[in-house]
Amino acid sequence: MRTAFIEALCELAARDERVWLLTGDLGFSVLERFAERFPDRYVNVGVAEQNMTGIAAGLAMSGKTVFTYSIANFPTLRCLEQIRNDVCNHNANVKIVAVGGGLAYGPAGYTHHAVEDLAIMRALPNMVVVAPGDPVEARLATRAIAEHQGPCYLRLGKSHEPVVHKQPPSFSLGRAIRLRDGGDATLISTGGILPVAVEVVDLLARTGIQIRLLSMPTLVPFDVDAVEASARETGAVFTLEEHRLVGGLGSAVAETLAEMGSRAPLHRLAVRDENLHAVGSQDYLRQQSGLTASQIGETIGRMLRNRKNPSRS
Amino acid sequence: MNAVDQTDVRRLAATIRAHALRMVHRANASHIGTCLSMADLLAVLYGKILRLDPARPDWPERDRFILSKGHGAAILYAVLAERGFFPVQWLDAYCQDGTVLGGHVMRDGVPGVEAATGSLGHGLPLGCGMALAGHRTAKSYRVFVLLSDGECDEGSTWEAALFAPHHRLDNLVAIVDYNKIQSFGSVKEVLNLDPFAEKWRAFGWAVREIDGHDCAQIEATLQAVPLTPNKPTVIIAHTIKGKGVSFMENMLAWHYHSPNKEQLAQALAEVEGRQ
């Protein structure tokens, strides 16, 4: 995803001289292509995220469209108050880009896992929150947030994620993307775990369970209509994210369902707190939280069977 | 610079001190001590130094001023009103329900305010961004950031202090209102900044220490920036918290207290030179 991002950003910068890129001394082998083409609009501010974010706000308040870039929690939580006071409070045109959303940094450990970022970014005023599901969505999301006037958070995976969308989908901020249709339930996925969601739905289809699959790359603004329609039309909703249970996609869906008075059951699949300090690859960490395709398929299949036949539960 | 000019600046300083006293009294607000310590700095900046057009607060070529010590909002609003950015009558509504002049610097609906502040350590990074934008696009505007000594405890201040010399931002001027009293005691007791000038110098800044209540010296120094080409300037302004009101000077309590009616009358008499 980071390659898709930087390619899209270079295209934008070639067309629009207001586009700047700041990094907190991270992005080796990724950002060079921007730095070489647009040296006057590139700054490595050093390992100083608070300053980076303040500078970004100052540049934005001087008419620039500023992207800040770093790993996992460094461009968000490390400088949270700068984001709140300097960026959001001034509605400054700053785009915060985190590479390594969720568990993408695998064995690097908890410091490098962004599993509270969506909740915290969702809580900030004026902040658009985007977590693309594959490199295609990452490219489209980069363009969309550049066009949007105001603060945005772009949560990327890392590298070499599989392409889910064979053709670029229609993409706009605040709109879900429907990837599969089915009447037995809806699975909504955000961020880099989308390929797993596709695998789950295809796996269940082979057992006769037809699931609607929504990719939800934007958490703010949120596609309330798509969630409402899914609950109404399919009767049950599952959410999937590489994030703690609190405050992310599952919470956004729960808020929507509660406010619409839905009686459709909701089950949230997320990173389990007891595994936050586990060591291992992204696949291993997903497995520890029950987030592999076979585990999720088993969970969804069991819950839907129990729903149809409660006596067996 | 002639004598008449200096008289005008001193008159402006007295006027904004009086405004701030009335404002905090009416609102029963804190932070009069910090307002008074930077009154002379603001009077010189807004009276003599900053290139501004009150009729066009968004004029792209304007000098930028950021009050990083946002708890001194009252006297910033006062000097903006005196310079004609908005009516002086607005000052009566400071901190009142449904108005725009909040207790820490607010920007929405307040012409002339460059950045909202209040949490310490935000101003210098913001100023670096504005200065960098000007520097890289060959604009002639300057960026002035007024800091408290207390916020020099903040790491973000020193992140920016590293950044500005590295990028040769000689269009950036930091001014420290060095009144040597922070929220809970003297700077020396809480977290000693000494040797203060040497720290800035070691970071690569051009440093000048001045009397922050000597308007002629303030003006002469600010007229001379950048003090060294290709370096940002920091002016360490030695000041007195509560300056101009005898019973407030150097008193920590006036970081918090608001003058009552009798105290206000006494304070106004002093700052307006009637006593």
Interface residues (C-beta under 8 A of the other chain):
Chain A: D40 R41 V43 V45 G46 A48 Q50 N51 M52 T53 G54 I55 A56 A57 G58 L59 A60 M61 S62 G63 K64 E81 Q82 N85 D86 N89 H90
Chain B: P60 R107 E114 A115 A116 T117 G118 S119 G121 H122 L124 P125 L126 G127 C128 G129 M130 A131 L132 A133 G134 R136 G155 S156 E159 A160 L162 F163 H167
